[in-house]
Amino acid sequence: MNMPRHRDKLSCKTNQRNGAFTEMTKPEHLRIETSPPVSDEIRKTTCYMCACRCGINVHMKDGQVAYIEGNRDHPVNNGVLCGKGSAGIMQHYAPSRLRAPLKRVGPRGSGEFEEISWDEALEIAAGWLAPLRQTDPSRMAFFTGRDQSQSFTSWFAQAYGTPNYAAHGGFCSVNMAAAGIYTMGGAFWEFGQPDWDRTKLFMLFGVAEDHDSNPIKIGLGKLKERGVRVIGVNPIRSGYNAIADEWVGITPGTDGLFILALVHELLRAGKVDLGYLSRYTNAGFIVNEEPNSPEKGLFLRGENGKPQVICRATGQLADYDRPDVMPNLAASYHDAGQAHRTVFQLLAERYLSDDYAPDRVAERTGISADRIKSIAAELARVAFEEEIVLDQPWTDWKGQTHDKMIGRPVSFHAMRGISAHSNGFQTCRALHLLQILLGSVEVPGGFRFKPPYPKPPEAHPKPHAGVTPGQPLDGPHLGYPMGPEHLLLDGDGRPKRIDKAFTWENPMSAHGLMHMVISNAHAGDPYKIDTLFMYMANMAWNSSMNSSEVIRMLTDTDDAGDYVIPHIIYSDAYSSEMVAYADLILPDTTYLERHDCISLLDRPICEADAAADAIRWPVVEPDRDVRGFQTVLIQLGAKLGLPGFVTDDGSPKFRDYADYMVNHERRPGVGPLAGWRGTDGEGRGRGEPNPSQIDRYIENGGFWIDHIPDEARFYKPWNKAYQEWAVDRGIFDAEAPYVFNLYVEPMRKFQLAAEGHGDIQPPDHLRARIAETMDPLPIWYPPFEDQSVDPDEYPIHALTQRPMHMYHSWGSQNAWLRQITGKNALYLPTDIWIEHGFKDGDFATVTSAHGSITVPVAHHAALNPQTVWTWNAIGKRKGAWALDKDAPEATEGFLLNHLIHELLPPKGDGLRWANSDPVTGQAAWFDLRVKIEKAEPKPAESQPAHPPIASPVGQGPNVVARKI
């Protein structure tokens, strides 16, 4: 029977005589609108709930944010939006938002503040900072957390003149970034991506679900749709690893050993791409092997300084980049009776050693020899038997034209899980070595760089720390040292930076060491500071290696009763734990109330086939007395009279950050935004400032994209068309082709110094460590904590990772996201669960060499048998984030940070060694070893239980709801 459609049950009745339906008309006041308009306007901007920087449509109704969805036209997410992105509305309306500038009136940690005006706040900040700039700018340390404007914040710090600036990379993944730059000019995550549309085998190493979330999910969806095999290597099976076709539950800290065993098998089987290695890497470079030479281990160079190879056609030495030269990887050069061999021969000799045989590494890695051999065979089979051929002509850097593009369709992705170890730099290098040996970088089906990468280390700045009172720093703070001459040491060999970056303790610390700032400043080592200035870095809780100890340092006083760190300025949008420990609070906006620049100069949103950048803009105006932090820096810089921030007559050069985004030029024609440049708005990458530029971005959905020509999309470091395109777009000022570094010569220069060569020498107590760890070919050594504690007493590895639906520490105060994860447990593998007789609801006491916690536990079967783990940043300090003091995050939630320390346990040599990678200084979070026992009786809440702190915003309502 055909029945008429009606809006609801009340709109019809049954005719009793014939059973037919008869329409009734409902009174107007009783009608329900079942499809009300979601919004009366859509404003397009960029999400900030993680670092993906997806495009979002913000639906507005009556001038208020009503709903957030993905922007289908955006190149990053194509309309996909995850749970945390959708929950951005609750971040915007969070009760914990700061409301006005604050001046501390009680002791540090008391949370006692008074609201002040912005004029007074800027006056106080300038009153502290101006005298330091005129006397000793290094006494101001400026460090930022997960902000996305580091090209701007570093420019402010450089103009001020302090050497003490960095963002949070040293705390996060500098090993990944630095290893990638030194090896091949780029790395995973923001530097590049797998060729999702063509790859035929994908391996994932150490990736939690919080990084690059939507692009990876979209990519994995493509792989699953095509039936591509996914192998996940991670001690923990969750998220991405849960959908892998094969999960490899590796023992933490042994990834490098496993990877080099794969290399061993590939070399043993002859399954490496020799043509790729000859053309695009330094595999053919001749290495000086004169035993007593001060240049032993460096490349033989011609009169013009270029590395030498043996020409395959002539058998003679030749410049590596000569158009008619193809190197002979098996050749050697004899001089005065001494043979000098190629990088490839040194590499083969090392990794064909039995030290890397699967049988030798199986027990340590927790992966059977047969399984290692099987994975290596699968990598080789797909790379060489399923190669991809694109009928696309291209011309290489030497002028040779190729009629096809050949691809090895094996791709990899990795993140913090392999880098946050004290052997992480060399592990990341090993993974890049594996990719390159397979010939799977910058080819169809392999790993592909995103503009402005690739850029070799030589193309990056060198670190600077030249301080002159009243003047800017002598150059950029951070960079890539190419030898001991680039270390930041004074005439007596003391560190020039408060975090000791770019010293013999960690020579290649390209991102600085945020996690060492507070402890070094407290100790006055290498010197005292006056003002600690931080932005979005929750150092009093989950962004420090040992939260309780850092809290003590922030509140410690000297004999005169003065704080050891005299002044602390902090900017945040929310009442985080760190707010209570600052003297001056500069309240930031939410990301929907501000201008932001996701710039090619910084951390852009590019894809492998296109250059792209984006903006945020105030889709709503703040309803509180808050200002975007970048605008505050513009105003503070003008108040201090910093170069670049004022005109010749001393007046402010920029009204606010939006004005800076449009009118600042880093070099002529190149500014923060690459799109719609020039007075006509037609410039791409280069051009004069365009007054209408931000309007053009807003009209286009908040982003700009410029696709790479077809002939330039692959082989970027060696592709003539790409190099020309990159110069035209302002990415390079001149073409800069280069070869990948299987052998990193700058590392050998540091080794030579440790062996006693050169004018710049390391201290004696560091010589052996430098010689061991700064090897120019990737190596593996046990994590330092394994060597510093008794593994029988502390037999268990303890790790953290962030859930897919939370990224920033602010996620677990979000009213929607809290309903997904409001507390965390320590997850235990089956054997440990059974051994100790744990049951649901039990607590465990977990002890490291540094401290002890008592926390709830849960069973997780898909876990390395020697590993426990938990979600990071769920646990909160009572009183923070406008949460109830009895909120589950504050009573059952916890941090592993209380078990970690920025220093290793004493070794008995009278020294305290940093708990960091010795190459870059990255925090070795994941080296932590613990022991576990059941907590009886069960405590009322997780321990340690810090007392509540007062919050300037008070406690939020029990129900966060808004009718729009």
Protein Blocks (a to p, Z undefined) as FASTA:
>chain_A
ZZdddfblklpccdfknopacdddddfklpccfbbcfbfbdcddddfkbmnopacdddde
ehiafbdcddfkbmklnopacfklmmmmmmmmpmklcfbdcddfbdehklpacdddfklm
mmmmmmmmmmmmmmommlpccdddfbfblkmmmmmmmmnopabdcdfklmmmmmmmmmmm
mmnopaehjlbccdfklpcbdcdehiafkgoklmmmmmmmmmmmnopacddddfbdghjl
mmpfbdcdddehilmmmmmmmmmmmmmnopacfklmmmmmcklpccdfbfklckgoiacd
dfkopacdddfklopacdfklmkbccdfkbccdeehiacddfklmmmmmmmpmklgmklm
mmmnopafklmmmmmmmmmmmmmmmcccdddddddfkopacfbdcddfbdcdddfklmmc
cklmmmmmmmmmmmmmnopghiahiacdddfbdcdfklpccddfbdcehiacfbdfbdcd
fbjklpccdfkopafbfnlpaiaklmmlmnopfklmmmmmmnopabdcfbdcdehiafkl
mmcfblmlmmmmmmpccfkopafblbacdddfbdcfklmmpfbdcddddfklcccdddfk
lmccbdfkbccddddddfbccfbdcddfklmmmmmmmmnopghjacfkopafbfblmlmm
mmpcfbghiafblghgajkopaghiacddfklmmmmmmnoopacddddfklmgoklmmmk
lmmmmmmnomambdcdddddfbafklmmmmmmmnopajbdcdfklmmmmmmmmpfbdcdd
ddfklmmpcfklmmcccdddddfkbcbfmlmmcfklmmmmmcdcddddfklmmmnopaeh
iacddddfkbccdddddddfbbcfkbccddehkbccehiahiafkbfklmmgccfklmpc
fbdcdehlopacddbdfklopacfklpccdddddddddfbdcddddddddfklpadfbdc
ddZZ
